[in-house]
C-alpha cells in the first residue's frame, strides 16, 4: 500500500513521508479503505533500498474496501478511466496544504476527523464507502503518484496546489519535453520531466539537476540545450537534503541498465521559471519536489 491513515490525526499520508519522521510509530496506521491496522515497511534510509510502503501483514481487509486490490485497479486505470460521477474508487489527494494552513479550534487544538476542510471522513469498519472525493496532503509526492497511476482520470480529478494555476490534475501539471526552451505562460506551476543522469551540481546554497527536456532541433542528432532545476536548499534541514538526494539515488538504481525501456525516473516540482534564463527553474520548498519511477502515459486529448 502506498498510503495509510494516521490514527491520531486522521490524515492520509504517503508512505514516503515516513522518511521525514525522526521516529516511526509502527502501530499508528490503518487502511484508509476499511480501517484494519497496517504497518510501515522499508522506511529506514541507508538500510532499505526500496521505497517505503504499508503492509497489512497477516490482517485481512474488511470488504468492501476500495484500497484492497489497488494494484489491479492501477493496471486497469492505465488503459481506461476508473472514476465515476459518484466518486473515485480509492483515496486520492485533491489539495496541498501546509501546516500553517491547518484550521485551529477555539481550544488551540487541530480539528478532529471530519471537522477540518478537506479532511477525509472516517467510518466504522465494514461501513466504508466505495467512493472517495479527495483529501489534503502536505507534499506533492502522493499527488504525483496518482498522476502517474491514473492517467485517464486526470481531467476529472480535482486538484489545488498553492500558487499554481489549474483546478484538475490535467490543468495543474505541465509536462516538459523536447519542444524547445520556451517562456512558460505561467512561470510558476507543477512541472514534470524525465531526469538526465549526469552528476548534480551541489553547493551549500543549492543542488541542480539537468532534465531530459529542452531543445532538439529537427536536423540534429542529439539535443542542443536542456532545462535544469535548481533546488534552493540553504534553509533546509540535513534530513531534508539527505532525503532528496537518496530519493534521486533510489530512482537512479531502479532504472539502471534499462535503456530503451518505457520506465524512467521522473522529477516533479513546483518551480518558477527564471526571469532571464528560460532554461532554469528554481524550487524553494521541500514539499514541492519529488522523484518517481515508471512509465508515463499521456492520453490523447
C-alpha positions in Angstrom: 0.0 0.0 0.0 1.3 3.4 -0.9 -0.7 5.3 1.7 -2.3 4.9 5.1 -4.4 6.9 7.6 -2.6 8.2 10.7 -4.9 7.0 13.6 -4.0 10.1 15.7 -4.6 12.9 13.2 -6.8 11.0 10.7 -4.6 12.4 7.9 -3.9 10.1 5.0 -0.2 10.1 4.4 2.0 8.9 1.6 4.5 6.1 2.6 7.4 8.3 1.6 6.5 10.8 4.3 7.9 8.2 6.7 11.4 9.3 5.5 10.8 12.7 7.2 10.0 11.3 10.6 12.6 11.1 13.4 10.7 8.2 14.9 8.2 6.0 13.1 5.4 4.5 15.3 4.7 1.1 13.8 1.2 0.9 15.4 -0.1 4.3 14.3 -1.5 3.5 10.9 -4.7 2.0 9.4 -6.1 1.2 6.0 -8.0 4.3 4.6 -10.5 1.9 3.0 -11.5 -0.5 5.7 -9.7 0.5 8.9 -7.6 -2.5 9.6 -4.2 -1.9 11.1 -1.3 -1.7 8.6 2.4 -1.5 9.3 5.2 0.7 7.8 7.9 -1.1 6.0 11.2 -0.3 4.2 11.3 3.2 5.7 14.8 3.2 7.1 17.0 5.2 4.8 20.6 3.9 4.1 19.3 0.4 5.0 16.4 -0.3 2.8 16.8 0.2 -0.9 13.1 0.0 -1.7 10.7 2.9 -1.4 8.6 2.8 1.9 5.2 1.2 1.8 2.5 0.0 4.2 1.6 -3.7 4.6 -1.4 -5.3 6.3 0.9 -8.2 7.4 -1.5 -11.1 8.4 -4.6 -8.8 8.6 -7.3 -9.2 6.0 -9.1 -6.2 4.5 -12.7 -5.8 5.5 -14.9 -5.8 2.4 -16.0 -3.6 0.7 -12.5 -1.9 0.8 -11.5 0.2 -2.2 -7.8 0.1 -1.2 -7.6 -3.7 -1.3 -6.7 -4.8 -4.8 -5.3 -1.4 -5.8 -2.6 -3.0 -7.9 -5.3 -4.5 -10.2 -7.1 -1.2 -10.3 -3.9 0.7 -11.4 -3.4 -1.8 -14.2 -6.9 -1.2 -15.4 -6.6 2.6 -14.9 -3.6 2.8 -17.3 -6.0 1.7 -20.1 -9.3 3.4 -19.2 -11.0 5.8 -16.8 -11.9 4.3 -13.5 -13.6 7.2 -11.7 -17.4 7.8 -11.9 -19.6 10.8 -11.2 -20.2 9.3 -7.8 -16.6 9.5 -6.9 -13.2 7.7 -7.2 -12.6 4.1 -6.2 -9.6 4.8 -3.9 -8.4 7.7 -1.7 -6.7 10.5 -3.7 -5.3 13.9 -2.8 -7.1 16.9 -4.1 -5.3 19.7 -2.2 -1.8 20.5 -1.0 -1.9 22.2 2.4 0.9 23.4 4.6 0.9 23.1 8.4 0.3 26.8 8.8 -2.9 26.5 6.8 -4.4 23.9 9.1 -7.6 25.3 10.8 -7.4 25.7 14.6 -10.2 25.2 17.1 -11.1 27.5 19.9 -9.1 25.4 22.3 -6.0 25.6 20.2 -6.0 22.0 19.0 -6.2 20.8 15.4 -9.7 19.7 14.5 -10.6 16.0 14.7 -11.5 13.9 11.8 -14.4 15.4 9.8 -14.0 18.9 11.3 -11.3 20.3 9.1 -11.9 21.4 5.5 -11.0 18.6 3.0 -10.5 16.0 5.8 -11.4 12.5 4.8 -14.5 11.2 6.8 -13.8 8.2 9.0 -16.5 5.5 9.0 -16.8 2.4 11.2 -15.2 -0.9 10.0 -17.4 -2.6 7.4 -19.2 0.6 6.6 -16.5 2.2 4.4 -17.8 3.8 1.3 -16.8 2.7 -2.2 -16.2 6.2 -3.4 -13.8 9.0 -2.4 -13.8 12.7 -3.1 -10.3 13.8 -2.2 -8.2 14.7 0.9 -5.5 17.1 1.7 -1.8 16.3 1.8 1.4 18.1 2.8 3.8 17.2 0.0 3.4 16.7 -3.8 4.5 13.0 -3.6 1.1 11.4 -3.3 -0.3 13.8 -5.9 2.4 12.7 -8.4 1.8 9.0 -7.7 -1.9 9.5 -8.6 -0.9 11.5 -11.7 1.2 8.6 -13.0 -1.1 5.7 -11.9 -4.4 7.1 -13.2 -3.6 8.9 -16.5 -7.1 8.6 -17.9 -8.7 10.2 -14.9 -6.6 13.3 -14.8 -9.2 15.6 -16.5 -11.9 14.6 -13.9 -9.9 14.6 -10.7 -9.9 18.0 -8.9 -6.6 19.4 -7.6 -5.4 22.6 -5.9 -1.7 23.4 -5.5 -0.9 26.8 -3.8 0.5 29.3 -6.3 -0.3 27.1 -9.3 -2.9 27.7 -12.0 -5.5 25.0 -12.8 -8.2 23.0 -10.9 -7.7 19.4 -12.2 -4.8 17.1 -12.5 -4.7 17.8 -16.2 -4.6 21.5 -15.9 -2.3 21.8 -12.8 0.5 19.6 -14.2 2.7 20.7 -17.1 5.0 18.1 -18.8 8.3 19.3 -20.2 9.8 17.6 -23.3 11.9 18.4 -26.3 9.5 21.1 -27.6 12.1 23.8 -27.3 13.2 26.1 -24.5 10.2 28.4 -24.2 8.8 31.1 -21.9 6.0 29.5 -19.9 2.7 31.2 -19.9 2.5 30.7 -16.1 6.1 31.0 -14.7 5.1 29.0 -11.6 3.4 25.7 -11.8 3.8 21.9 -11.2 6.2 20.7 -13.8 7.4 17.2 -14.6 10.2 15.8 -16.8 12.5 12.8 -17.1 15.9 13.2 -15.4 19.2 13.2 -17.2 21.8 11.1 -15.4 24.7 13.5 -15.3 26.1 14.4 -11.8 24.2 17.1 -9.9 25.8 20.4 -9.2 25.8 20.9 -5.4 26.7 23.7 -3.1 25.6 24.8 0.4 23.0 27.1 -1.3 21.5 24.8 -3.9 21.6 21.5 -5.8 20.9 21.4 -9.5 19.9 18.7 -11.9 19.5 18.7 -15.7 16.3 17.4 -17.2 15.8 15.2 -20.3 13.8 18.0 -21.9 14.7 21.2 -23.9 15.7 21.9 -27.4 16.3 19.2 -30.0 16.4 20.7 -33.5 15.0 18.6 -36.3 18.3 18.1 -38.1 20.4 17.5 -35.1 21.5 14.0 -33.9 21.1 14.9 -30.2 19.6 17.7 -28.1 21.4 21.0 -28.1 20.1 22.5 -24.8 18.4 21.2 -21.7 16.1 22.5 -19.0 17.6 22.4 -15.5 16.1 22.5 -12.0 17.9 24.4 -9.1 16.7 23.5 -5.6 17.4 26.3 -3.2 18.0 24.4 0.0 20.0 26.8 2.2 17.2 26.8 4.8 16.5 23.0 4.6 17.4 20.6 7.4 20.1 18.0 6.9 17.4 15.3 6.9 15.5 17.0 4.1 18.6 17.4 2.0 19.6 13.7 2.5 16.1 12.5 1.8 16.0 14.3 -1.6 19.5 13.0 -2.5 18.6 9.4 -1.6 15.2 9.6 -3.4 17.1 10.5 -6.6 19.6 7.7 -6.0 16.8 5.2 -5.4 15.3 6.3 -8.7 18.6 6.1 -10.5 19.2 2.5 -9.2 15.7 1.5 -10.3 16.2 2.4 -14.0 19.9 1.5 -14.2 20.6 -0.8 -17.1 17.1 -0.3 -18.6 18.0 1.8 -21.6 15.2 1.7 -24.2 12.6 0.7 -21.6 9.5 2.8 -21.0 10.3 3.2 -17.3 12.1 6.4 -16.5 12.9 8.5 -13.4 10.5 11.5 -13.4 11.2 14.6 -11.5 8.2 16.5 -10.3 8.5 20.0 -8.9 6.6 23.2 -8.2 9.1 25.6 -9.8 9.4 29.1 -11.1 11.0 29.8 -14.4 13.9 32.3 -14.2 13.2 35.7 -15.5 16.4 35.9 -17.6 17.5 32.2 -18.1 14.4 30.5 -19.6 16.1 27.1 -19.3 16.3 27.4 -15.5 13.6 26.6 -12.9 14.0 27.2 -9.2 12.4 25.3 -6.3 12.4 26.6 -2.7 10.2 24.4 -0.5 10.9 20.8 0.4 7.3 19.6 -0.1 7.5 20.9 -3.7 9.8 18.3 -5.3 9.9 14.5 -5.6 11.1 11.8 -8.0 9.1 8.7 -9.1 10.0 5.8 -11.4 7.6 4.3 -14.0 6.1 4.6 -17.5 4.5 7.9 -18.1 1.3 7.7 -20.2 0.0 10.8 -22.0 -3.6 10.2 -23.1 -4.7 11.8 -26.3 -6.9 14.8 -25.8 
